Amino acid sequence: MAVAQLFRAFPENLAEAVHNLGADTLKVMLTNTAPVATNSLKSHITEIAAGNGYTAGGTAAAISSSVQTLGVYKLVLADVTFTASGGNIGPFRYAVLYNDTPTSPLDPLMWWFDYGSAITLTSGQDFVVDFSATEGALQFGLGTLS
């Protein structure tokens, strides 16, 4: 199972209304270079080469729902599938979620998944970035303020 890690700028960007998680275009891109928590923009990440079914900038993660219930917010994203066609995709080890909508800052990073080792897809193979429909891609609620 992939381990998800937040980029440090993401909570501040949420608080400062950089993201509209119910409407913005969120994308997943692939990299074989380890992201660093202090990265804040897509341009800080070395993306894998486009081709063979992989598009530069990655693939949109469709928003299934963005709701708040009893003080708990949950963002549910549809799974993102990459399919190699006509050659290999990769190698890659990390899938990075970013927001493609804001222009200031441009393409802010949200979080990344570490799959533990490099993956190469051969022609006809699929790779699915699995966003839990039950738990949501992101879930948080209000706690005690002090």
Helices and strands as residue ranges (DSSP letters): E 3-6, H 9-15, E 26-31, G 42-44, E 59-60, E 63-69, E 72-77, E 80-83, E 89-99, E 109-121, E 126-129, E 138-141
